Amino acid sequence: MSEWGIALLAAGSALAGGLITGWFARGAGMRQADAARHAGDRQADALLETVRTTLDEQRAERLMDARRQTYLRFLEAAETVILTRRTGSGGHDDLPALQRAYGAVQLEGPTEVTDAARAFVAELRRNGPLDDLEQLRVALLSAAQAALIRR
């Protein structure tokens, strides 16, 4: 065989070897790229789940804070009305403040707290004894605490 034939055969062999090696390297590279993409997707999903969980916890905390403030306003208004009845002196705006606070409690709930607030307001409207009002205030306080703990 001539020098040209040997050169062509060597070049063809090198070219065929390079093509086969490139083909397998391409396949391995594609598998690595797919694996990296899937790993990135899993990382992104984990990050999104962490953000979602954090936002849910923050939302629940804001809800509890709003409820806490609502219950506090009602309890303050209830104590003001009890004090007014006990001492005979107080503002003429005590009952409207209590009624506004009661409306807020109805919006915030839950049912146990709303029922306790409703019982207090009903007893107040009946001009019930101060001891009964105080017991109903304590029952409302317990219901509010339970609702805040339970979340």
N, C-alpha and C positions, 0 to 999 in steps of 0.2 A: 504494500500500500504506500502511496506517495505521502509526502509530508503534508500536502494539502488535505488529503483524506483523513490523516490522523488528526490534523488540526480541527477539521470539521467535526469529526467524531468526538473529540474532546470538548469542543464548544457545544455540541448538541447535548452531550452528557451533562455538562455543567449547567446548561440552560434547563434541561429536564429536571436535574436535581434541585436547582433553584426554584423552579415552578412548584415542584412537589413540596419542598420545605416551606415555601411561601404560602401554599394552600393550607398546610397544617398549622402554620403560625397564624394565618388569618382566622382559622376556626378557633384556635385557642384564644386569640385576642377577642373574638366576638363573645366567647363564653365568659371571659374575664370581664368584659364590658357589661354583659347581662348581669353577672353576679354583682358587680359594683352598683349597677342601677337598682337592682332589687334591694341591696343593702342600704342604699340611699333612700329608697322608698320606705323601708322599715324604719329608718331613723327619722324621716319626716313624719311618718304616722305616729311614732312614739312622741315626738315633739308636739304634734298637734293634740294628741291625747293629754299630754301634760298641761298644755295651755287651756284646753277645754275643761279639765278638772279644776285648774286654778280659777278660771272664770266662774265655774259653778259654785265653788266654795266662796268666792267673793260675793256672788249674787245672794247666796244663802245668808251670809254674814250681814249684808245690807238689809235683807228682809228682817232678820232678827233684830237688828238695830232699830229699824222703823217700828217694829212691834213693841220693842222695849220702850221707845219714846212715847208711843201711843198709850200704852198701859200706864206709864208714869204720869202722863197728863191727866188721865182719868182718875188715877188714885189721888193725885194732888187736888183735883177738883172735888173728889168725894170727901177727902179730909177737910177741905175748906168748908164744905156744906155741913159736915158733922160739927165742926168747931163753931160755925155760925149758929147752929141750932143749940149747941151746948151753952154758948155764952150769950146768945141773944143779940150779938152785934156782928155785923159783917156787911159785905157789899151786896148791892142789889143785882150785881151781875154774876153771883155765884152759881145760880141755877142755869143760866144760859151757857156758862163756861162748862158746866157739867154735861149739859145736853150736847154741846159740840164735841166734847171728849167722848161721849157715849157713841155718837155717830162714827167717830174715827175707830173706836173699838169694834163696832159692827163691821166696818170695812176690813179691818185687819184680821179679825177672827183669832183663833179658831172658835168653834161652837161653844166649847166649855167656858172660855173667857167671856164670850158674848152673852151666854146665859147668866153667868155670875154678875156681869154688869147690868143686865136687864133686871135681875132680881133686886139689885141695889136701888136702881132708879124707881122700880115699882114700889118698893118699901118706903122710899123717900116721898113719893107722891101720896102714899097712904098716910103719911105723917106717923110712921111706925116709931116705936121706942128707939132711943139712941143705942141701947144695947144690941138690938136687932140689926140696926144699921152697921154698927161696929163689927158684928159677926159676919155680916154679908161683905163688908170691906175686906175682912181677913180671908174669907172664902174666895173673893176675887183675886186677892194677892196670891193665894196658893195656886189658883187656876192659871194665873199669868206666869208664875214661876215654872209651873209644870210645862206650859206651852213653850217657854223659852229654853228649857232644858231639853225637851223632846226634839225640837227642831223639826 
